[in-house]
Amino acid sequence: MPAVQSRGTIYGVILNDKASLAAIGPALFADPYKAAPKAPVLYIKPANTRLNAKVGAGATAILPAGADSVEIGATLALVIGRSASKVAAADAWAHIAGVAVVADLSLPHDSYYRPAIREKCFDGSCALGSEVVPVTDIAGLVARTVVDGVVVAQRRFDDLVREVPQLFAEVTAFMTLSAGDMLLVGVPWRGPQAKPGSTVAVEVKGIDRIEFSLASSGKAVVAPGPATVIALGLNYADHAKELAFKAPDKPLVFLKGVNTVTGDSAKTVRPEDATYMHYECELAVRIGKTAKGVKRADAMNYVDAYAVANDYAIRDYLENYYRPNLKVKNRDGCTPIGQWIPAAQVADYKNLALRTYVNGNLTQDGSTRDMIFDIPFLIEYLSEFMTLQPGDIILTGTPEGLADVKAGDEVVTEIEGIGRLTNFIVSE
């Protein structure tokens, strides 16, 4: 059994077991959801969440301030063995090196309308097993969750809404899974809870057993992973109004995989069935040193560079589950980012003009002074529950002025004092 050495991106999925859908029942069709999800409801567990939970490793997950319990989501990770893009269901297992045991930790929460970043992305909230076991089916496997020596839950993997081949095909239809990435097959809704001071184990016979403890204070020790790309929704009041939303009272944060990032003069694909695909000119901020518990007054000391970013969205796929979902915002090459400019060379990040040109015509014209949550606020807010690492990126949102772009269009985004970024839209 080879040891887990993955440093790729970890993707999870919710509402992928029949018991959870049955328990939620009519709420799936009530406000704000209105309908059951059509696509897999995916999320990302960023690098700071990784916890080496090998038996005997002494792993500890540190709960955020004010949290008195955590949900234990026992699951299996599909560890990707080779690059997978647009893979047919029949070929899925050929791209999977094996499975590993994972405990996906979440603070208890009720809403799936927005990505639960604070609740699911705190330090050490993805406890990883130490073994990858080759299999070609998981239906006969059972996961047991043990808290302080007592079995508190069991789940079978023959209860999936989307079994592995179908899930794999639907995910790789719009984003590439690379070797070393992990795709969690799903966690139960409202899993068993444990409190600080507890010792937790998750075991799947024939695969692995993992162990870790929970604490309310201390310094988390997390495993390495890829850079985290953090994005802001509705962070300009005029953009929120443009989309008929009220300006948010707290940051609307979502995450993006590194598969989305591309560079200047790159091509971005417009899906054949899309009716509205738009650009988003954004100021990108790169973190220069480890940031945890940073106060607003010190926040800018952690910024080392800025760049122009263009974060495309395909609004056809927007659903009221983890809005915006990954099918909208995590497509391959949908986030061009330009050259990084040292922060010291930018005189006033608070008053920079942002503009977008489509085929030479000005379509978007705004300023960073109109951000609802500015850069120091965002760094303080994020670093309160997750450790930001050097190389992590924050995309700070876009002003009003969206327009549909089509195959053949040239899209230029520019930010005063930062630079220009050119991108070309191509057909699928």
Secondary structure, 3 states (H helix, E strand, C coil): CCECCCCCCEEEEECCEHHHHHHHHHHHHCCCCCCCCCCCEEEEECHHHEEECECCCCCEEECCCCCCCEEEEEEEEEEECCCECCCCHHHHHHHEEEEEEEEEEECCCCCCCCCCHHHHCCCCCEEECCECECCCCCCCCEEEEEECCEEEEEEECCCECCCHHHHHHHHHCCCCECCCCEEECCECCCCCEECCCCEEEEEECCCEEEEEEEECCCCCCCCCCCCCEEEEECCEHHHHHHCCCCCCCCCEEEEECHHHEECCCEEEEECCCCCCEECCEEEEEEECCCECCCCHHHHHHHEEEEEEEECCEEHHHCCCCCCCCHHHHCCCCCEEECCCEEHHHCCCCCCCEEEEEECCEEEEEEEHHHECCCHHHHHHHHHCCCCECCCCEEECCCCCCCCECCCCCEEEEEECCCEEEEEEEEEC
